[in-house]
Amino acid sequence: MDTHVAELGIACEACHGPGEAHVDANRDPRRRYDLHASGAADGTVVNPALLDKERATHVCTRCHGVHRFKNHTDRERWSEHGFRYRPGDLLTDTVDIDQDGLDKFWPDDVVRVTGREGNGLFKTPCYLKGEMSCLTCHESHQKPGDPRTRAEWADDQLKPLMRTDHACLQCHDEYSDEETLAAHSHHPPGSSGSRCMNCHMPYTTTGLLKAIRSHTVTEPSAAETVEVGRPNACNLCHLDRTLAWTAEHMEDWYGTPQPQLDEDDRSIAASILWALRGDAGLRVIAANAFGRDSAREASGSEWMTPAITFLMTDPYHAVRYVAERSFRKQPESARLGLAYDCVAPFETRSRETLEIFEGWGARARPGRRSGPELLIDEDGQLMLDVFNRLVSERDLTPVTLNE
Amino acid sequence: MNPSPATDPLARRHLLVGWWALLLFLSLGAALEAMHGLKVDWLLNVANDTRRMMWRLAHSHGALLGLVNLAFALSLPHLGERGEPWRARASVCLALSTLLLPGGFLLGGIWIYGGDPGRGILLVPVGALLLFAAVGACACRVLRRGR
């Protein structure tokens, strides 16, 4: 085999481009120390951090994006000679960037699978109107002096503080004051509802056996749930609330017009609707939300057991896996000492989930939280007729969310 | 009769330098081992590879130069008479190299530029030249006295 591969996988040249001239030039120690002393950029190699936002983002989008060859000739050339794109170029000179497709995008072309974060960023106002690039929050090399462990840094390769509001405050510094931020978010200062990313980058992207934050920075609204089916940030935290509740609050607080809602959207918690009648993509997002600590704190958790248990019987392995992880946080999990296995035979799983279901019903007590929006009657029992109706309406469209 | 190391001031000076260099740079070795044991990021982080190499070199060069100083002190009685000018020159070269060589590595490792050591490393070639001069002088003397 006559191969010309120099580096396999994601190594230096994947992000920095061809390095031969850089290596040759820097054999001269005087040159290196001149650069150290002056702090000047080394022009012999691409440094993505010094590129403009578009070219910097294209470096990452080469892998973290959905794109296709412009024509058959380019595809043939790729198979014979490799990818023509080099860091520092515009990716769009080489390929067309896809921004639609049923298997990877929501109907409004917001990406819904992980590993395609570049596509998410391309639809973000912070990128389109501002200077945001991948490197605004992420770094491919941990900086010296970073107090985090290697493992902490490697989890998402974020710059220090980029899990906090600091990520957004780099540009939106008008919200650096907690009181101003609380007035904007209508949530108590310091609460999870007052954290920028929880509202503007909700967990609506699936992959890595969980849901991850959307990389399209958006404003939450009930309309996005009605019109494109994507869970909104409000109901991903307030799992016990209806879509109507969200629509009313968004109108009160921000003047957002209320969308047309059907009777279920007005009377049943949005998370339950996603879990029981959504497609597999929605169900895995709901399963993930049921396990998020901040959402459980905001919504209570005992009422979730029937919905989570139902998701543990899902035909999709990924949904069952995520649902089981959320179930482990329910009190029933410790009580039953359940050895549930999401890939066990159907009969085994059915027996175990039925046991959970019946156990939850048997422990009904007057004080148990109830309400039609949670499908729990005043006796603390599940409203099975509505529950079964929603299950019968489940969207059985086959879903393939390739990471 | 050749003077003994005990009575030759030059030899005594190098005994002093040699033993103290050994004490200092063996202590540095112990400190490096302790930092390995405690997994100190400042030494062991991948990004600090240059510092780790520089300080290892400081430790090894310092300890070995301590031994060279002791060898010089013990060799002096066999290499010539007191007052011969080469002795003073070799002594100064050796003493300075004992300071500059490991010192350069040590300083070069404190501030680093990625894969390059700090500017303290510039002391190292100077120290190396002085060491060559001292060792060369001794080697020539041994050769000359052997004839």
Chai-1 contact restraints between the chains, C-beta under 6 A:
chainA,res_idxA,chainB,res_idxB,connection_type,confidence,min_distance_angstrom,max_distance_angstrom,comment,restraint_id
A,R32,B,D116,contact,1.0,0.0,6.0,A-B,restraint_1
A,H36,B,Y113,contact,1.0,0.0,6.0,A-B,restraint_2
A,P144,B,A47,contact,1.0,0.0,6.0,A-B,restraint_3
